[in-house]
Amino acid sequence: MKTSHLKKGLLWTGITTLLLFVVLVVHLILVLKPKVYDNNHMQLVKIDFPENIDTTERSLMLSKVKSMQGVKTVNFYSDQNALVAMYDNTIQNNEKVMATIKSVVSSPAVLFKPSAEMLASGCPIKNKDSYSYRFSMFIKNVFY
Amino acid sequence: MYKLKKSLWLFLCAVCITGMMSCGDDEEPVTPTLYEKLGGTTKVADPANPGQMIEKGRLGLRSVVDSTIFVIVGEGKITQYFTPLLTEVGAGNTTGLAALSKSLTDFFCVGTGAKNFTYAGKNMKDAHDPAKNPRMALKSDNGDMDIFIQSVVKGAQQNNVPANLIGEVGVILESLRADVVQR
């Protein structure tokens, strides 16, 4: 009699756990539905100039970068002594932008790369080492 | 008898129509939302995605958001909150800029009265609390908020948004100050 009760209890616990797991998976499937991004591949790049560059070189550099295919916006910020550009990463990359700049500017140019500390504390970023993130990504990879 | 009935029906119809018209007169004029003033749901071609259409209101807000992000990164005054945007991702992958742009654009769309979009991110208080959002390295202060609002204004000006509408956006942002500023 007792064994029968225990079996029933275990069975219902198992069924409940299974149902809750299914609910969790369905929830993740709905939540992790791939987002539609308006400008999916727009990449930002910042290039610092430790030395001042003259206005002629600066104008030439801006027009050269602006004329690159896939570059949407480019600007030079004098108080930062830095160039910022926005480009389509299916067409261009940071190296190509740097190469274009070096072809017209003789002063050194430094590509800004965020440190690990900066990456851990800025927006947007996710903790990719967490179990919840890895489980979510597993579900996403299975269904999408 | 038939004529009398017909007259009665016509009289009743006239009363109903007059009643409906007078009800319409009593209704308060509908004030357009900021989203509608920015173009609303009118569909236009999306310059970022050839062949696709986008609501004009969303396109306007997205352009402002993208320009704002650009200003923030370029001026470097509050870049510490956004440095991951400068991480280069592989060709064709979704960039940090795209992720932040979507989130902020969704937020602005909902905040200005759009009906066809939802914002799924954290509320403003939690989003800016390092204890609840590990992406926030430190709490932001009034100076940071001022710079953010100034950046939005510059972003809007770059996109030729009329001054009165920029003012309305400013009012919305100011209403968030208490939640965003936490030190």
Interface residues (C-beta under 8 A of the other chain):
Chain A: K35 Y37 D38 N39 N40 H41 M42 Q43 L44 V45 K46 T73 N75 Y77 D79 Q80 A82 V84 M86 N89 T90 N93 N94 F112 K113 P114 M118 L119 A120 S121 G122 C123 P124 I125 N127
Chain B: D46 A48 N49 I54 R58 R62 D66 S67 I69 F70 V73 G74 E75 G76 Q80 Y81 F82 T83 P84 L85 L86 T87 E88 V89 G90 A91 G92 N93 T94 T95 G96 L97 A98 A99 L100 S101 K102 S103 T105 P134 R135 M136 A137 L138
